[in-house]
Amino acid sequence: MTQKMIGMLTSYPGLKQSDWLWKQTPNSFGKWENIIMQADHPRPDFLLMYQFDFSHKKAKKISKSWREYIKELFKPKKSEPSIEEKLRGVPKEKIIYLLREPPLQKVVEKHKIFYEQAKIYCGYVSGPDDFAPTPDYMPAIWYVGNSFRELNEMGPPEKEKTCSWITSGISRTVNHRQRLAFLQFLLESELDFDLYGRGLPDWAKNKGEVQNKWHAMAPYYYNLSIENYAENDWYVSEKLWDALLSWCLPIYYGGSAADKLLPPGSFLRLPSMDERGLSYIKEVTSTPDAWHEAKNAIAEARQIILHKLNLLNWLSEFVTKFS
């Protein structure tokens, strides 16, 4: 089988490494079926533009056509390569644009501009929102640092504690502030859970940041998996994948996408972020019974995440269409 090289462009500072995604395959050098993932390859066969933030200057009423206006935005500064150079000679039909951020009200207009810009250069343009050229779920990436083989072959680790939550102190949107308010409510209610995360407020007495989410999930029966967006049928993030890969039973707050992607019983639905939600968490976490009942469904969900929803598998299936 001839393997095709996948390069990548991204605006995420933490995803610039040559070995990005290599942990999501049991093979060396990012190999998965008919592809090899090497983000910085100089002449890839296919190019993934992963949350690549085009210029988002607001369009103005100008005499030029929209397409001409967009191209003008990309006239490079003297020290910068042009957008065409960044695409490394990959033909349009083999360039994939995946936007993975949720369509929060604050960024919807920016995302719409990104999509219009991406359509100029990319043959496939998708994102987890209804106004995307191709609305679709985000292929799975995860932040559990264990190797693919370990995650694939292991049974449930020893569970020592009840419940954890890994979150951040980001507060730039209404959705983020709603999640922080719920966090404060849980802490004031003296709910028994361990909190981890970065940039959290001083009042959130937490156990600090973790480099590998496994360490803050695997020892726990339950994990609070709270999305910062739950208003459409497409968006679901690594919060759910990380918890399940760590053999937690997620208590999940998010949209309906998870119900379509994962087997019944592999996660629980948090009904709301208020007193009712607090009561639900207290009831579930009072015993490990729900985790034991869900163990087989969690095992099934883990295999779906690792083998089917995996971004590498998605890319492999995309490349197969060109065979």
C-alpha positions in Angstrom: 0.0 0.0 0.0 1.4 3.4 -1.0 1.2 5.7 1.9 0.3 9.4 1.4 2.0 12.2 3.3 -0.3 14.5 5.3 1.1 18.0 6.1 -0.6 20.5 8.3 -1.1 24.2 8.9 -2.6 25.4 12.2 -3.0 28.5 14.3 -2.7 26.5 17.6 0.7 27.3 19.1 0.9 23.9 20.8 0.5 21.9 17.6 3.5 22.9 15.6 5.5 19.7 16.3 6.5 17.4 13.6 5.1 14.5 15.6 1.7 15.9 16.2 -0.9 13.1 16.4 1.8 10.4 16.4 0.5 9.2 19.8 -2.9 8.5 18.1 -1.5 5.5 16.2 0.2 2.2 17.2 2.7 2.7 14.4 5.9 4.8 14.2 6.1 8.1 12.4 2.4 8.9 12.4 1.5 6.0 10.1 -2.2 4.9 10.0 -3.4 2.6 7.2 -2.6 4.5 3.9 -1.3 7.8 5.4 1.7 9.2 7.3 1.1 12.3 9.4 4.0 14.8 9.3 2.9 18.3 10.0 5.9 20.2 8.6 6.6 18.0 5.5 7.8 20.3 2.7 6.0 18.5 -0.1 3.0 16.6 1.3 0.4 14.8 -0.8 -2.5 16.2 1.2 -2.6 19.3 3.5 -4.8 19.6 6.6 -5.6 23.2 7.6 -6.5 22.5 11.2 -8.1 25.5 13.0 -6.1 27.8 10.7 -7.1 31.3 11.4 -7.2 33.3 8.2 -7.2 37.1 8.4 -10.5 38.1 10.0 -10.6 41.8 9.1 -14.2 42.7 8.6 -15.2 42.9 5.0 -15.9 46.4 3.8 -18.0 47.7 1.0 -15.4 48.0 -1.8 -15.5 47.9 -5.5 -13.5 44.7 -5.8 -15.1 41.3 -5.8 -15.2 39.3 -2.6 -12.6 36.8 -4.0 -10.3 39.7 -5.0 -10.7 41.3 -1.6 -9.8 38.0 0.2 -6.7 37.5 -2.0 -5.6 41.0 -1.2 -5.7 40.2 2.5 -3.1 37.6 1.9 -0.6 39.8 0.2 2.4 38.8 2.3 4.6 41.2 4.2 8.1 41.2 3.1 9.3 38.7 5.7 6.3 36.4 5.3 5.6 33.6 2.8 2.4 34.0 0.7 -0.6 31.8 1.4 0.3 29.9 -1.8 3.8 29.1 -0.5 2.3 27.9 2.8 0.1 25.5 0.8 3.3 23.8 -0.4 2.1 23.0 -3.9 -0.8 20.8 -2.7 -3.7 21.0 -5.2 -7.0 22.5 -4.0 -8.9 19.2 -4.0 -6.4 17.7 -1.6 -6.5 20.5 0.9 -8.8 20.0 4.0 -10.0 22.8 6.2 -11.3 21.7 9.6 -12.5 24.4 12.0 -12.8 22.9 15.5 -13.8 25.8 17.8 -17.4 26.1 18.8 -19.7 28.7 17.2 -19.9 30.9 20.2 -21.9 34.0 19.6 -18.8 36.2 19.9 -17.0 34.4 17.0 -19.7 33.4 14.6 -19.0 36.2 12.1 -15.3 35.5 12.2 -15.9 31.8 11.5 -18.1 32.7 8.6 -15.3 34.8 7.1 -12.8 31.9 7.7 -15.1 29.5 5.8 -15.4 31.9 2.9 -11.6 32.3 2.8 -11.0 28.5 3.1 -13.3 27.8 0.1 -10.9 29.7 -2.1 -8.0 27.4 -1.3 -9.5 24.1 0.0 -11.5 21.3 -1.6 -13.1 20.3 1.6 -14.2 22.8 4.3 -16.0 21.7 7.5 -16.7 22.6 11.0 -19.1 21.8 13.9 -21.8 24.3 13.1 -24.8 24.6 10.8 -23.4 27.4 8.7 -20.2 25.5 7.7 -20.0 24.5 4.0 -20.0 20.9 5.3 -21.4 20.7 8.8 -19.9 17.7 10.6 -18.6 16.4 13.9 -15.0 17.1 14.8 -12.8 14.0 14.3 -11.3 13.0 17.7 -8.1 14.2 19.1 -7.3 13.6 22.8 -5.0 15.0 25.5 -4.4 11.7 27.4 -0.7 11.2 26.9 -0.6 7.4 27.1 0.4 5.5 24.0 -2.2 4.2 21.6 -1.2 0.6 22.3 -1.6 1.1 26.0 -5.0 2.8 25.7 -6.2 0.1 23.2 -5.1 -2.9 25.2 -5.5 -1.9 28.9 -8.4 -2.8 31.2 -9.8 -0.4 33.8 -7.2 1.1 36.1 -7.6 1.0 39.8 -10.2 3.6 40.9 -9.2 5.4 44.1 -11.4 8.5 44.2 -14.9 9.6 43.3 -14.9 12.5 40.9 -12.7 15.0 39.1 -13.1 18.1 36.9 -10.4 19.5 34.6 -11.2 23.0 33.4 -9.8 26.5 32.8 -10.4 30.0 34.1 -11.2 31.4 30.6 -14.0 33.9 31.0 -14.1 35.8 27.7 -17.6 34.7 26.6 -21.0 34.2 28.3 -20.7 30.5 27.9 -17.3 30.5 29.7 -18.7 32.6 32.5 -21.7 30.3 32.9 -19.3 27.4 33.4 -17.2 29.3 35.9 -20.4 30.3 37.8 -21.4 26.6 38.0 -17.9 25.7 39.3 -18.2 28.3 42.0 -21.7 27.0 42.9 -20.3 23.4 43.2 -17.4 24.6 45.4 -19.7 26.6 47.7 -22.0 23.6 48.0 -19.0 21.5 49.2 -19.5 18.9 46.6 -16.9 16.1 46.9 -14.7 16.4 43.8 -11.1 17.2 42.9 -10.5 20.2 40.6 -7.6 20.6 38.2 -6.8 23.2 35.6 -5.0 26.3 34.4 -5.7 30.0 34.9 -8.4 29.4 37.5 -9.5 32.2 39.8 -8.0 32.4 43.3 -11.3 31.3 44.8 -11.1 28.0 43.0 -8.9 26.0 45.3 -7.6 23.5 42.8 -4.8 20.9 42.6 -3.1 22.7 39.7 -2.4 22.0 36.1 -1.7 18.6 34.6 0.4 17.8 31.6 -1.2 14.4 31.0 -4.9 14.3 31.7 -4.7 10.6 32.6 -3.2 11.5 36.0 -6.3 13.6 36.9 -8.9 11.2 35.5 -7.8 7.6 35.6 -7.9 7.3 39.4 -11.5 8.6 39.5 -14.8 6.8 38.9 -16.5 9.9 37.4 -15.4 13.0 35.6 -17.4 16.2 35.1 -17.1 16.9 31.3 -18.6 20.3 30.8 -18.5 21.8 27.3 -18.4 25.6 26.8 -21.0 25.2 24.0 -24.1 22.9 23.9 -26.4 24.6 21.5 -26.1 22.6 18.3 -26.1 19.0 17.0 -22.4 19.0 15.9 -20.1 20.1 18.6 -18.4 17.7 20.9 -14.8 18.0 22.1 -11.9 16.2 23.7 -13.5 16.6 27.1 -15.6 13.5 26.5 -12.8 11.5 24.7 -10.3 12.2 27.4 -12.6 11.0 30.2 -13.7 7.8 28.4 -10.1 6.9 27.4 -9.2 7.3 31.1 -12.0 4.8 32.0 -14.1 7.4 33.7 -17.9 7.6 33.4 -18.4 11.2 32.2 -21.1 13.3 33.7 -21.5 15.3 30.5 -23.0 18.7 29.7 -23.1 19.3 25.9 -25.1 19.1 22.7 -26.7 16.1 21.1 -23.6 15.1 19.0 -22.3 12.7 21.6 -25.5 10.7 21.6 -25.1 10.0 17.9 -21.4 9.1 18.1 -21.2 6.9 21.3 -23.1 3.9 22.6 -25.9 4.3 25.0 -24.9 4.2 28.6 -21.3 5.2 28.0 -21.8 8.6 29.6 -24.4 10.4 31.8 -26.2 13.6 30.9 -25.9 16.5 33.4 -29.4 17.9 33.2 -28.5 21.5 33.9 -25.9 23.7 35.5 -27.9 24.7 38.6 -29.3 23.2 41.8 -30.9 20.4 39.8 -27.5 19.6 38.3 -25.8 19.6 41.7 -28.4 17.2 43.1 -27.9 14.9 40.1 -24.1 14.9 40.6 -24.4 14.2 44.3 -26.8 11.3 43.7 -24.6 9.7 41.0 -21.3 10.1 42.8 -22.6 8.9 46.1 -21.7 5.3 45.1 -19.6 3.7 42.3 -22.6 1.7 41.1 -23.2 3.8 38.0 -19.6 3.3 36.9 -19.8 -0.5 37.4 -23.1 -0.6 35.4 -21.5 1.5 32.6 -18.2 -0.4 32.4 -18.9 -2.4 29.3 -20.4 0.6 27.5 -17.3 2.6 28.4 -15.1 -0.1 26.9 -17.1 0.0 23.7 -16.9 3.8 23.5 -13.2 3.7 24.0 -12.8 1.4 20.9 -15.0 3.7 18.8 -12.9 6.8 19.8 -9.6 5.0 19.2 -10.4 3.4 15.9 -13.4 5.1 14.3 -13.6 8.7 15.5 -9.8 9.2 15.5 -8.7 12.1 13.3 -6.0 9.9 11.7 -8.7 7.4 10.7 -10.8 10.2 9.3 -7.8 11.5 7.2 -7.2 7.9 6.0 -10.7 7.6 4.8 -10.6 11.0 3.1 -7.4 9.9 1.2 -9.0 6.6 0.2 -11.5 8.5 -1.9 -8.7 9.6 -4.2 -7.5 6.0 -4.8 
